[in-house]
Amino acid sequence: MKFRPIRIIHFCTFAAIMVCAGGSNASSDSGEPGVLVGQGTLSVLFWDIYDARLYSDSGFYRPDQGFRLVIDYRRAVSADDIVSHSIDEIERVTLLSKDKVEDWRSVLAGIFKDVQPSDRLVGVFDPETGASFYLNDDWIGSLSDLILARAFFDIWLSETTSRPELRANLLGLSQ
């Protein structure tokens, strides 16, 4: 088969559009992802629940700087499960009163939605304003309480996380 110049131009145009479309997937209301710090998969028994990637402007994680945590779900997870597991993990590493736990549970329940396989959840942390969350590029809520915002992301990033291997992968420590 002989390639004609017009076919090559069409192919190059198509390839450029696909590259741009792939990049625009990450850049929506949830913003540009930044530089990849690390990535990993949360597995429970033999099920992969989600793939996670951590991005920052510098490509390194620093708790006092902003970052993005991107989670691509492989399984359906209910909003109730997301909130319950989040609160359980926060309680595991943070001393909280029963009232504070219920307040935070209520705040998180107002943000998170049920997710399906291939859904993308993006959490954007800003050390001055808190966190914003996006589900499939649509804004779903924010946390202006800096302590809750930090505690939420510490589920993955704290030295006392229940998933140290995932943390090491996200922080790029296992490479």
OpenMM code with the backbone's topology and positions (N, CA, C; nanometers):
from openmm import Vec3, app, unit

residues = "MET LYS PHE ARG PRO ILE ARG ILE ILE HIS PHE CYS THR PHE ALA ALA ILE MET VAL CYS ALA GLY GLY SER ASN ALA SER SER ASP SER GLY GLU PRO GLY VAL LEU VAL GLY GLN GLY THR LEU SER VAL LEU PHE TRP ASP ILE TYR ASP ALA ARG LEU TYR SER ASP SER GLY PHE TYR ARG PRO ASP GLN GLY PHE ARG LEU VAL ILE ASP TYR ARG ARG ALA VAL SER ALA ASP ASP ILE VAL SER HIS SER ILE ASP GLU ILE GLU ARG VAL THR LEU LEU SER LYS ASP LYS VAL GLU ASP TRP ARG SER VAL LEU ALA GLY ILE PHE LYS ASP VAL GLN PRO SER ASP ARG LEU VAL GLY VAL PHE ASP PRO GLU THR GLY ALA SER PHE TYR LEU ASN ASP ASP TRP ILE GLY SER LEU SER ASP LEU ILE LEU ALA ARG ALA PHE PHE ASP ILE TRP LEU SER GLU THR THR SER ARG PRO GLU LEU ARG ALA ASN LEU LEU GLY LEU SER GLN".split()
positions = [
    Vec3(0.0840, -0.1173, 0.0000),
    Vec3(0.0000, 0.0000, 0.0000),
    Vec3(0.0889, 0.1241, 0.0000),
    Vec3(0.0600, 0.2130, -0.0904),
    Vec3(0.1392, 0.3346, -0.1050),
    Vec3(0.0767, 0.4457, -0.0220),
    Vec3(0.1585, 0.5140, 0.0612),
    Vec3(0.1093, 0.6252, 0.1427),
    Vec3(0.1123, 0.7533, 0.0616),
    Vec3(0.0035, 0.8195, 0.0611),
    Vec3(-0.0043, 0.9490, -0.0034),
    Vec3(0.0196, 1.0568, 0.1003),
    Vec3(0.0773, 1.1706, 0.0606),
    Vec3(0.1032, 1.2780, 0.1567),
    Vec3(-0.0207, 1.3189, 0.2346),
    Vec3(-0.1354, 1.3188, 0.1705),
    Vec3(-0.2576, 1.3621, 0.2406),
    Vec3(-0.2908, 1.2655, 0.3543),
    Vec3(-0.2689, 1.1340, 0.3330),
    Vec3(-0.2954, 1.0360, 0.4389),
    Vec3(-0.2010, 1.0572, 0.5571),
    Vec3(-0.0767, 1.0870, 0.5285),
    Vec3(0.0203, 1.1114, 0.6350),
    Vec3(-0.0206, 1.2345, 0.7148),
    Vec3(-0.0632, 1.3397, 0.6448),
    Vec3(-0.1084, 1.4613, 0.7136),
    Vec3(-0.2296, 1.4299, 0.7999),
    Vec3(-0.3245, 1.3526, 0.7472),
    Vec3(-0.4438, 1.3167, 0.8250),
    Vec3(-0.4040, 1.2346, 0.9472),
    Vec3(-0.3107, 1.1390, 0.9270),
    Vec3(-0.2658, 1.0574, 1.0386),
    Vec3(-0.1989, 1.1441, 1.1447),
    Vec3(-0.1105, 1.2351, 1.1033),
    Vec3(-0.0418, 1.3221, 1.1992),
    Vec3(-0.1404, 1.4119, 1.2734),
    Vec3(-0.2396, 1.4639, 1.2003),
    Vec3(-0.3423, 1.5467, 1.2638),
    Vec3(-0.4196, 1.4639, 1.3656),
    Vec3(-0.4591, 1.3426, 1.3265),
    Vec3(-0.5318, 1.2537, 1.4160),
    Vec3(-0.4479, 1.2228, 1.5400),
    Vec3(-0.3185, 1.1907, 1.5187),
    Vec3(-0.2312, 1.1595, 1.6322),
    Vec3(-0.2178, 1.2789, 1.7261),
    Vec3(-0.2041, 1.3984, 1.6697),
    Vec3(-0.1928, 1.5185, 1.7532),
    Vec3(-0.3200, 1.5414, 1.8330),
    Vec3(-0.4348, 1.5209, 1.7704),
    Vec3(-0.5626, 1.5367, 1.8411),
    Vec3(-0.5726, 1.4357, 1.9545),
    Vec3(-0.5318, 1.3117, 1.9297),
    Vec3(-0.5394, 1.2085, 2.0333),
    Vec3(-0.4454, 1.2403, 2.1498),
    Vec3(-0.3260, 1.2902, 2.1184),
    Vec3(-0.2333, 1.3267, 2.2257),
    Vec3(-0.2921, 1.4398, 2.3084),
    Vec3(-0.3462, 1.5408, 2.2412),
    Vec3(-0.4060, 1.6535, 2.3140),
    Vec3(-0.5269, 1.6080, 2.3932),
    Vec3(-0.6088, 1.5211, 2.3368),
    Vec3(-0.7272, 1.4725, 2.4077),
    Vec3(-0.6864, 1.3946, 2.5304),
    Vec3(-0.5802, 1.3151, 2.5181),
    Vec3(-0.5327, 1.2407, 2.6341),
    Vec3(-0.4878, 1.3342, 2.7440),
    Vec3(-0.4201, 1.4422, 2.7086),
    Vec3(-0.3756, 1.5379, 2.8076),
    Vec3(-0.4903, 1.6148, 2.8673),
    Vec3(-0.5927, 1.6446, 2.7866),
    Vec3(-0.7029, 1.7250, 2.8383),
    Vec3(-0.7887, 1.6470, 2.9355),
    Vec3(-0.7780, 1.5167, 2.9333),
    Vec3(-0.8512, 1.4359, 3.0291),
    Vec3(-0.8130, 1.4736, 3.1710),
    Vec3(-0.6857, 1.4989, 3.1928),
    Vec3(-0.6387, 1.5325, 3.3267),
    Vec3(-0.6588, 1.6794, 3.3575),
    Vec3(-0.6720, 1.7616, 3.2552),
    Vec3(-0.6825, 1.9048, 3.2793),
    Vec3(-0.8246, 1.9523, 3.2550),
    Vec3(-0.9030, 1.9495, 3.3554),
    Vec3(-1.0387, 1.9990, 3.3490),
    Vec3(-1.0538, 2.0946, 3.4648),
    Vec3(-1.1698, 2.0975, 3.5230),
    Vec3(-1.1879, 2.1791, 3.6421),
    Vec3(-1.0954, 2.1342, 3.7545),
    Vec3(-1.0518, 2.0097, 3.7478),
    Vec3(-0.9613, 1.9594, 3.8510),
    Vec3(-0.8181, 2.0056, 3.8276),
    Vec3(-0.7930, 2.0752, 3.7186),
    Vec3(-0.6638, 2.1390, 3.6951),
    Vec3(-0.5593, 2.0465, 3.6376),
    Vec3(-0.4468, 2.1060, 3.6048),
    Vec3(-0.3339, 2.0290, 3.5542),
    Vec3(-0.2813, 1.9404, 3.6663),
    Vec3(-0.2457, 1.8162, 3.6344),
    Vec3(-0.2021, 1.7268, 3.7404),
    Vec3(-0.0678, 1.7624, 3.8016),
    Vec3(0.0229, 1.8233, 3.7281),
    Vec3(0.1562, 1.8497, 3.7794),
    Vec3(0.2512, 1.7402, 3.7367),
    Vec3(0.3541, 1.7178, 3.8163),
    Vec3(0.4562, 1.6181, 3.7866),
    Vec3(0.4295, 1.4955, 3.8742),
    Vec3(0.4332, 1.3784, 3.8131),
    Vec3(0.4066, 1.2550, 3.8872),
    Vec3(0.5125, 1.2337, 3.9949),
    Vec3(0.4644, 1.2135, 4.1178),
    Vec3(0.5520, 1.1787, 4.2297),
    Vec3(0.5650, 1.0268, 4.2366),
    Vec3(0.4507, 0.9577, 4.2326),
    Vec3(0.4498, 0.8123, 4.2379),
    Vec3(0.3109, 0.7588, 4.2173),
    Vec3(0.3014, 0.6269, 4.2066),
    Vec3(0.1721, 0.5636, 4.1812),
    Vec3(0.1683, 0.4243, 4.2411),
    Vec3(0.0479, 0.3773, 4.2680),
    Vec3(0.0312, 0.2445, 4.3239),
    Vec3(-0.1123, 0.1985, 4.3115),
    Vec3(-0.1364, 0.0760, 4.3513),
    Vec3(-0.2692, 0.0158, 4.3434),
    Vec3(-0.3106, -0.0307, 4.4823),
    Vec3(-0.4355, 0.0022, 4.5193),
    Vec3(-0.4911, -0.0513, 4.6431),
    Vec3(-0.5570, -0.1839, 4.6107),
    Vec3(-0.5068, -0.2884, 4.6717),
    Vec3(-0.5632, -0.4215, 4.6552),
    Vec3(-0.6085, -0.4716, 4.7912),
    Vec3(-0.7238, -0.5361, 4.7924),
    Vec3(-0.7758, -0.5991, 4.9131),
    Vec3(-0.7969, -0.7462, 4.8783),
    Vec3(-0.7256, -0.8322, 4.9506),
    Vec3(-0.7177, -0.9740, 4.9183),
    Vec3(-0.6678, -0.9868, 4.7749),
    Vec3(-0.7475, -1.0365, 4.6826),
    Vec3(-0.7015, -1.0480, 4.5440),
    Vec3(-0.7776, -0.9549, 4.4498),
    Vec3(-0.8483, -0.8544, 4.5061),
    Vec3(-0.9206, -0.7575, 4.4243),
    Vec3(-0.8445, -0.6255, 4.4199),
    Vec3(-0.8258, -0.5752, 4.3020),
    Vec3(-0.7715, -0.4400, 4.2872),
    Vec3(-0.8886, -0.3433, 4.2951),
    Vec3(-0.8834, -0.2512, 4.3913),
    Vec3(-0.9932, -0.1571, 4.4139),
    Vec3(-0.9736, -0.0307, 4.3308),
    Vec3(-0.8519, 0.0255, 4.3356),
    Vec3(-0.8245, 0.1443, 4.2553),
    Vec3(-0.6752, 0.1610, 4.2319),
    Vec3(-0.6453, 0.2394, 4.1303),
    Vec3(-0.5088, 0.2836, 4.1033),
    Vec3(-0.4998, 0.4277, 4.1499),
    Vec3(-0.3905, 0.4629, 4.2143),
    Vec3(-0.3731, 0.5993, 4.2662),
    Vec3(-0.2418, 0.6572, 4.2153),
    Vec3(-0.2452, 0.7872, 4.1885),
    Vec3(-0.1259, 0.8600, 4.1468),
    Vec3(-0.1196, 0.9905, 4.2244),
    Vec3(0.0007, 1.0267, 4.2661),
    Vec3(0.0224, 1.1510, 4.3385),
    Vec3(0.1049, 1.2438, 4.2499),
    Vec3(0.0585, 1.3689, 4.2380),
    Vec3(0.1254, 1.4704, 4.1572),
    Vec3(0.1552, 1.5929, 4.2432),
    Vec3(0.2646, 1.6596, 4.2117),
    Vec3(0.2940, 1.7891, 4.2734),
    Vec3(0.3606, 1.8753, 4.1667),
    Vec3(0.3735, 2.0030, 4.1948),
    Vec3(0.4388, 2.0916, 4.0980),
    Vec3(0.5862, 2.0572, 4.0799),
    Vec3(0.6510, 2.0107, 4.1868),
    Vec3(0.7944, 1.9826, 4.1822),
    Vec3(0.8277, 1.8377, 4.1473),
    Vec3(0.7277, 1.7490, 4.1568),
    Vec3(0.7552, 1.6067, 4.1384),
    Vec3(0.7982, 1.5380, 4.2662),
    Vec3(0.7945, 1.6130, 4.3781),
    Vec3(0.8282, 1.5586, 4.5098),
    Vec3(0.7148, 1.5920, 4.6059),
    Vec3(0.6907, 1.5045, 4.7014),
    Vec3(0.5870, 1.5298, 4.8019),
    Vec3(0.6470, 1.6038, 4.9199),
    Vec3(0.5822, 1.7139, 4.9550),
    Vec3(0.6127, 1.7864, 5.0785),
    Vec3(0.4788, 1.8189, 5.1432),
    Vec3(0.4591, 1.7824, 5.2697),
    Vec3(0.3308, 1.8037, 5.3362),
    Vec3(0.2865, 1.9494, 5.3408),
    Vec3(0.3813, 2.0422, 5.3321),
    Vec3(0.3466, 2.1841, 5.3415),
    Vec3(0.3210, 2.2485, 5.2047),
    Vec3(0.3194, 2.1671, 5.0991),
    Vec3(0.2930, 2.2186, 4.9652),
    Vec3(0.1732, 2.1466, 4.9045),
    Vec3(0.1156, 2.2087, 4.8028),
    Vec3(-0.0007, 2.1512, 4.7372),
    Vec3(0.0338, 2.0265, 4.6569),
    Vec3(-0.0696, 1.9463, 4.6325),
    Vec3(-0.0548, 1.8247, 4.5526),
    Vec3(-0.1916, 1.7801, 4.5042),
    Vec3(-0.1912, 1.6832, 4.4141),
    Vec3(-0.3133, 1.6211, 4.3635),
    Vec3(-0.3027, 1.4695, 4.3822),
    Vec3(-0.4097, 1.4114, 4.4326),
    Vec3(-0.4192, 1.2661, 4.4418),
    Vec3(-0.5279, 1.2239, 4.3439),
    Vec3(-0.4917, 1.1408, 4.2482),
    Vec3(-0.5841, 1.0942, 4.1452),
    Vec3(-0.6111, 0.9471, 4.1689),
    Vec3(-0.7376, 0.9117, 4.1788),
    Vec3(-0.7766, 0.7727, 4.2032),
    Vec3(-0.8663, 0.7275, 4.0891),
    Vec3(-0.8230, 0.6223, 4.0200),
    Vec3(-0.9014, 0.5610, 3.9131),
    Vec3(-0.9560, 0.4291, 3.9664),
    Vec3(-1.0876, 0.4246, 3.9813),
    Vec3(-1.1514, 0.3073, 4.0421),
    Vec3(-1.1607, 0.1915, 3.9436),
    Vec3(-1.1353, 0.0723, 3.9946),
    Vec3(-1.1504, -0.0511, 3.9171),
    Vec3(-1.2767, -0.1268, 3.9589),
    Vec3(-1.3319, -0.0898, 4.0742),
    Vec3(-1.4515, -0.1575, 4.1272),
    Vec3(-1.5506, -0.0519, 4.1730),
    Vec3(-1.6755, -0.0898, 4.1781),
    Vec3(-1.7788, -0.0008, 4.2309),
    Vec3(-1.7621, 0.0085, 4.3824),
    Vec3(-1.7733, 0.1298, 4.4344),
    Vec3(-1.7653, 0.1528, 4.5784),
    Vec3(-1.8720, 0.2557, 4.6131),
    Vec3(-1.9512, 0.2263, 4.7149),
    Vec3(-2.0581, 0.3189, 4.7537),
    Vec3(-2.0008, 0.4392, 4.8285),
    Vec3(-2.0727, 0.5477, 4.8224),
    Vec3(-2.0328, 0.6679, 4.8967),
    Vec3(-2.0241, 0.6362, 5.0453),
    Vec3(-2.1186, 0.5574, 5.0964),
    Vec3(-2.1159, 0.5204, 5.2382),
    Vec3(-1.9866, 0.4475, 5.2743),
    Vec3(-1.9414, 0.3564, 5.1862),
    Vec3(-1.8163, 0.2853, 5.2129),
    Vec3(-1.6967, 0.3794, 5.2076),
    Vec3(-1.6961, 0.4716, 5.1113),
    Vec3(-1.5860, 0.5681, 5.1027),
    Vec3(-1.5778, 0.6496, 5.2315),
    Vec3(-1.6913, 0.7000, 5.2763),
    Vec3(-1.6948, 0.7819, 5.3975),
    Vec3(-1.6578, 0.6988, 5.5203),
    Vec3(-1.7162, 0.5806, 5.5342),
    Vec3(-1.6881, 0.4957, 5.6511),
    Vec3(-1.5410, 0.4577, 5.6599),
    Vec3(-1.4831, 0.4133, 5.5482),
    Vec3(-1.3419, 0.3751, 5.5489),
    Vec3(-1.2527, 0.4962, 5.5744),
    Vec3(-1.2909, 0.6101, 5.5188),
    Vec3(-1.2124, 0.7325, 5.5426),
    Vec3(-1.2130, 0.7687, 5.6897),
    Vec3(-1.3298, 0.7688, 5.7503),
    Vec3(-1.3405, 0.8023, 5.8932),
    Vec3(-1.2665, 0.6998, 5.9781),
    Vec3(-1.2787, 0.5711, 5.9459),
    Vec3(-1.2068, 0.4672, 6.0205),
    Vec3(-1.0559, 0.4918, 6.0154),
    Vec3(-1.0054, 0.5255, 5.8970),
    Vec3(-0.8611, 0.5495, 5.8828),
    Vec3(-0.8188, 0.6765, 5.9558),
    Vec3(-0.9003, 0.7809, 5.9456),
    Vec3(-0.8686, 0.9055, 6.0164),
    Vec3(-0.8666, 0.8811, 6.1678),
    Vec3(-0.9662, 0.8088, 6.2170),
    Vec3(-0.9724, 0.7786, 6.3613),
    Vec3(-0.8540, 0.6937, 6.4073),
    Vec3(-0.8067, 0.6066, 6.3189),
    Vec3(-0.6967, 0.5178, 6.3529),
    Vec3(-0.5690, 0.5955, 6.3842),
    Vec3(-0.5493, 0.7095, 6.3183),
    Vec3(-0.4244, 0.7840, 6.3359),
    Vec3(-0.4423, 0.9183, 6.4059),
    Vec3(-0.5657, 0.9580, 6.4335),
    Vec3(-0.5916, 1.0889, 6.4937),
    Vec3(-0.6824, 1.0727, 6.6143),
    Vec3(-0.6477, 1.1350, 6.7241),
    Vec3(-0.7313, 1.1321, 6.8436),
    Vec3(-0.8432, 1.2339, 6.8256),
    Vec3(-0.9668, 1.1851, 6.8159),
    Vec3(-1.0821, 1.2723, 6.7917),
    Vec3(-1.1928, 1.2443, 6.8921),
    Vec3(-1.2667, 1.3488, 6.9256),
    Vec3(-1.3855, 1.3298, 7.0092),
    Vec3(-1.4956, 1.2664, 6.9239),
    Vec3(-1.5911, 1.2060, 6.9898),
    Vec3(-1.7034, 1.1436, 6.9189),
    Vec3(-1.7804, 1.2475, 6.8372),
    Vec3(-1.7968, 1.3688, 6.8924),
    Vec3(-1.8657, 1.4762, 6.8198),
    Vec3(-1.7898, 1.5153, 6.6931),
    Vec3(-1.6575, 1.5249, 6.7037),
    Vec3(-1.5750, 1.5619, 6.5882),
    Vec3(-1.5848, 1.4548, 6.4796),
    Vec3(-1.5827, 1.3290, 6.5210),
    Vec3(-1.5950, 1.2192, 6.4252),
    Vec3(-1.7269, 1.2315, 6.3490),
    Vec3(-1.8343, 1.2549, 6.4201),
    Vec3(-1.9655, 1.2659, 6.3546),
    Vec3(-1.9747, 1.3901, 6.2667),
    Vec3(-1.9146, 1.5019, 6.3114),
    Vec3(-1.9112, 1.6222, 6.2276),
    Vec3(-1.8375, 1.5939, 6.0971),
    Vec3(-1.7194, 1.5326, 6.1072),
    Vec3(-1.6400, 1.5045, 5.9882),
    Vec3(-1.7088, 1.4014, 5.8987),
    Vec3(-1.7740, 1.3012, 5.9593),
    Vec3(-1.8483, 1.2023, 5.8805),
    Vec3(-1.9558, 1.2726, 5.7982),
    Vec3(-2.0261, 1.3664, 5.8593),
    Vec3(-2.1310, 1.4414, 5.7907),
    Vec3(-2.0752, 1.5259, 5.6761),
    Vec3(-1.9623, 1.5907, 5.7004),
    Vec3(-1.8989, 1.6730, 5.5959),
    Vec3(-1.8589, 1.5858, 5.4774),
    Vec3(-1.7925, 1.4737, 5.5046),
    Vec3(-1.7493, 1.3847, 5.3971),
    Vec3(-1.8678, 1.3245, 5.3226),
    Vec3(-1.9743, 1.2904, 5.3960),
    Vec3(-2.0936, 1.2342, 5.3320),
    Vec3(-2.1578, 1.3334, 5.2359),
    Vec3(-2.1402, 1.4619, 5.2624),
    Vec3(-2.1944, 1.5634, 5.1728),
    Vec3(-2.1129, 1.5830, 5.0467),
    Vec3(-1.9939, 1.5255, 5.0436),
    Vec3(-1.9051, 1.5416, 4.9275),
    Vec3(-1.9038, 1.4186, 4.8388),
    Vec3(-1.8781, 1.3033, 4.8966),
    Vec3(-1.8488, 1.1852, 4.8158),
    Vec3(-1.9739, 1.1179, 4.7618),
    Vec3(-1.9592, 1.0652, 4.6413),
    Vec3(-2.0658, 0.9984, 4.5676),
    Vec3(-2.0253, 0.8529, 4.5436),
    Vec3(-2.1231, 0.7707, 4.5068),
    Vec3(-2.0929, 0.6340, 4.4650),
    Vec3(-2.0011, 0.6400, 4.3433),
    Vec3(-1.9084, 0.5453, 4.3345),
    Vec3(-1.8209, 0.5381, 4.2183),
    Vec3(-1.8373, 0.4030, 4.1503),
    Vec3(-1.8115, 0.4034, 4.0209),
    Vec3(-1.8196, 0.2834, 3.9377),
    Vec3(-1.6819, 0.2566, 3.8782),
    Vec3(-1.6600, 0.1353, 3.8276),
    Vec3(-1.5328, 0.1091, 3.7607),
    Vec3(-1.5094, 0.2128, 3.6502),
    Vec3(-1.3900, 0.2619, 3.6421),
    Vec3(-1.3418, 0.3636, 3.5472),
    Vec3(-1.3734, 0.5065, 3.5900),
    Vec3(-1.4414, 0.5261, 3.7030),
    Vec3(-1.4600, 0.6617, 3.7551),
    Vec3(-1.3269, 0.7131, 3.8083),
    Vec3(-1.3078, 0.8437, 3.7952),
    Vec3(-1.1858, 0.9086, 3.8443),
    Vec3(-1.2220, 1.0101, 3.9516),
    Vec3(-1.1601, 0.9952, 4.0680),
    Vec3(-1.1739, 1.0912, 4.1769),
    Vec3(-1.0413, 1.1653, 4.1905),
    Vec3(-1.0479, 1.2981, 4.1905),
    Vec3(-0.9279, 1.3800, 4.2059),
    Vec3(-0.9450, 1.4647, 4.3313),
    Vec3(-0.8479, 1.4568, 4.4204),
    Vec3(-0.8431, 1.5413, 4.5389),
    Vec3(-0.7273, 1.6373, 4.5246),
    Vec3(-0.7556, 1.7653, 4.5353),
    Vec3(-0.6535, 1.8688, 4.5212),
    Vec3(-0.6339, 1.9327, 4.6580),
    Vec3(-0.5123, 1.9237, 4.7113),
    Vec3(-0.4820, 1.9797, 4.8428),
    Vec3(-0.4052, 2.1101, 4.8274),
    Vec3(-0.4523, 2.2122, 4.8979),
    Vec3(-0.3829, 2.3409, 4.9059),
    Vec3(-0.3629, 2.3684, 5.0541),
    Vec3(-0.2378, 2.3849, 5.0996),
    Vec3(-0.2128, 2.4002, 5.2427),
    Vec3(-0.2724, 2.5278, 5.3025),
    Vec3(-0.3148, 2.6209, 5.2194),
    Vec3(-0.3739, 2.7449, 5.2698),
    Vec3(-0.5264, 2.7453, 5.2666),
    Vec3(-0.5854, 2.6694, 5.1743),
    Vec3(-0.7317, 2.6752, 5.1598),
    Vec3(-0.8024, 2.5440, 5.1868),
    Vec3(-0.7307, 2.4314, 5.1919),
    Vec3(-0.7940, 2.3031, 5.2175),
    Vec3(-0.7903, 2.2131, 5.0960),
    Vec3(-0.9039, 2.1537, 5.0634),
    Vec3(-0.9074, 2.0554, 4.9553),
    Vec3(-1.0319, 2.0732, 4.8703),
    Vec3(-1.0187, 2.0383, 4.7441),
    Vec3(-1.1307, 2.0341, 4.6505),
    Vec3(-1.1333, 1.8962, 4.5873),
    Vec3(-1.2529, 1.8484, 4.5568),
    Vec3(-1.2681, 1.7137, 4.5025),
    Vec3(-1.3495, 1.7174, 4.3741),
    Vec3(-1.3081, 1.6312, 4.2801),
    Vec3(-1.3714, 1.6225, 4.1494),
    Vec3(-1.3970, 1.4765, 4.1181),
    Vec3(-1.5158, 1.4471, 4.0678),
    Vec3(-1.5490, 1.3123, 4.0223),
    Vec3(-1.5730, 1.3214, 3.8727),
    Vec3(-1.4894, 1.2509, 3.7971),
    Vec3(-1.4981, 1.2551, 3.6507),
    Vec3(-1.5007, 1.3986, 3.5990),
    Vec3(-1.4113, 1.4802, 3.6525),
    Vec3(-1.3914, 1.6198, 3.6124),
    Vec3(-1.4997, 1.7162, 3.6605),
    Vec3(-1.5989, 1.6683, 3.7338),
    Vec3(-1.7024, 1.7562, 3.7892),
    Vec3(-1.6724, 1.7821, 3.9371),
    Vec3(-1.6746, 1.9096, 3.9761),
    Vec3(-1.6515, 1.9455, 4.1153),
    Vec3(-1.7627, 1.8859, 4.2016),
    Vec3(-1.7238, 1.8178, 4.3118),
    Vec3(-1.8243, 1.7589, 4.4007),
    Vec3(-1.8192, 1.8161, 4.5411),
    Vec3(-1.7159, 1.8931, 4.5738),
    Vec3(-1.7133, 1.9542, 4.7053),
    Vec3(-1.5747, 1.9961, 4.7486),
    Vec3(-1.5718, 2.0679, 4.8621),
    Vec3(-1.4458, 2.1194, 4.9165),
    Vec3(-1.4433, 2.1013, 5.0674),
    Vec3(-1.3213, 2.0997, 5.1188),
    Vec3(-1.2987, 2.0987, 5.2632),
    Vec3(-1.2205, 2.2244, 5.2973),
    Vec3(-1.2832, 2.3168, 5.3676),
    Vec3(-1.2110, 2.4376, 5.4090),
    Vec3(-1.1448, 2.4186, 5.5455),
    Vec3(-1.1846, 2.3146, 5.6179),
    Vec3(-1.1227, 2.2798, 5.7459),
    Vec3(-0.9869, 2.2168, 5.7154),
    Vec3(-0.8800, 2.2916, 5.7401),
    Vec3(-0.7458, 2.2443, 5.7056),
    Vec3(-0.7067, 2.1176, 5.7807),
    Vec3(-0.7544, 2.1036, 5.9031),
    Vec3(-0.7210, 1.9842, 5.9818),
    Vec3(-0.7867, 1.8611, 5.9204),
    Vec3(-0.9135, 1.8724, 5.8819),
    Vec3(-0.9817, 1.7608, 5.8164),
    Vec3(-0.9189, 1.7322, 5.6806),
    Vec3(-0.8901, 1.8353, 5.6035),
    Vec3(-0.8288, 1.8152, 5.4717),
    Vec3(-0.6972, 1.7392, 5.4847),
    Vec3(-0.6135, 1.7821, 5.5785),
    Vec3(-0.4848, 1.7154, 5.5996),
    Vec3(-0.5063, 1.5717, 5.6467),
    Vec3(-0.5990, 1.5530, 5.7422),
    Vec3(-0.6267, 1.4191, 5.7950),
    Vec3(-0.6778, 1.3269, 5.6850),
    Vec3(-0.7583, 1.3801, 5.5949),
    Vec3(-0.8107, 1.2982, 5.4853),
    Vec3(-0.6964, 1.2466, 5.3980),
    Vec3(-0.6072, 1.3334, 5.3545),
    Vec3(-0.4981, 1.2897, 5.2673),
    Vec3(-0.3945, 1.2066, 5.3422),
    Vec3(-0.3877, 1.2233, 5.4739),
    Vec3(-0.2963, 1.1407, 5.5532),
    Vec3(-0.3365, 0.9939, 5.5526),
    Vec3(-0.4597, 0.9647, 5.5102),
    Vec3(-0.5009, 0.8249, 5.4935),
    Vec3(-0.3991, 0.7540, 5.4041),
    Vec3(-0.3491, 0.8215, 5.3022),
    Vec3(-0.2522, 0.7645, 5.2087),
    Vec3(-0.1090, 0.8061, 5.2385),
    Vec3(-0.0912, 0.9294, 5.2903),
    Vec3(0.0420, 0.9892, 5.2900),
    Vec3(0.1122, 0.9931, 5.4258),
    Vec3(0.0400, 0.9654, 5.5334),
    Vec3(0.0995, 0.9679, 5.6667),
    Vec3(0.1946, 0.8497, 5.6871),
    Vec3(0.2973, 0.8721, 5.7681),
    Vec3(0.3873, 0.7635, 5.8039),
    Vec3(0.3148, 0.6524, 5.8798),
    Vec3(0.1990, 0.6840, 5.9386),
    Vec3(0.1241, 0.5847, 6.0153),
    Vec3(0.0060, 0.5272, 5.9365),
    Vec3(0.0069, 0.5423, 5.8035),
    Vec3(-0.0993, 0.4863, 5.7213),
    Vec3(-0.1102, 0.3353, 5.7409),
    Vec3(-0.2275, 0.2814, 5.7177),
    Vec3(-0.2453, 0.1364, 5.7278),
    Vec3(-0.1970, 0.0668, 5.6003),
    Vec3(-0.1600, 0.1433, 5.5000),
    Vec3(-0.1119, 0.0889, 5.3721),
    Vec3(0.0280, 0.1437, 5.3400),
    Vec3(0.1306, 0.1019, 5.4170),
    Vec3(0.2648, 0.1588, 5.3968),
    Vec3(0.3234, 0.1309, 5.2579),
    Vec3(0.2899, 0.0179, 5.1973),
    Vec3(0.3428, -0.0116, 5.0637),
    Vec3(0.2838, 0.0841, 4.9598),
    Vec3(0.1534, 0.1091, 4.9692),
    Vec3(0.0900, 0.2045, 4.8777),
    Vec3(0.1494, 0.3436, 4.8987),
    Vec3(0.1698, 0.3818, 5.0245),
    Vec3(0.2310, 0.5130, 5.0543),
    Vec3(0.3686, 0.5238, 4.9908),
    Vec3(0.4497, 0.4201, 5.0070),
    Vec3(0.5849, 0.4207, 4.9499),
    Vec3(0.5786, 0.4367, 4.7981),
    Vec3(0.4854, 0.3671, 4.7353),
    Vec3(0.4699, 0.3802, 4.5903),
    Vec3(0.4262, 0.5212, 4.5515),
    Vec3(0.3289, 0.5769, 4.6226),
    Vec3(0.2804, 0.7119, 4.5910),
    Vec3(0.3902, 0.8171, 4.6099),
    Vec3(0.4732, 0.7984, 4.7094),
    Vec3(0.5799, 0.8939, 4.7361),
    Vec3(0.7047, 0.8689, 4.6540),
    Vec3(0.6994, 0.7655, 4.5695),
    Vec3(0.8136, 0.7332, 4.4848),
    Vec3(0.9313, 0.6776, 4.5616),
    Vec3(0.9061, 0.6181, 4.6783),
    Vec3(1.0133, 0.5676, 4.7631),
    Vec3(1.0517, 0.4232, 4.7291),
    Vec3(0.9680, 0.3542, 4.6544),
    Vec3(0.9925, 0.2124, 4.6298),
    Vec3(1.0557, 0.1871, 4.4931),
    Vec3(1.0975, 0.2944, 4.4258),
    Vec3(1.1504, 0.2768, 4.2897),
    Vec3(1.2991, 0.2767, 4.2872),
] * unit.nanometer
topology = app.Topology()
chain = topology.addChain("A")
for resn in residues:
    res = topology.addResidue(resn, chain)
    for name in ("N", "CA", "C"):
        topology.addAtom(name, app.Element.getBySymbol(name[0]), res)
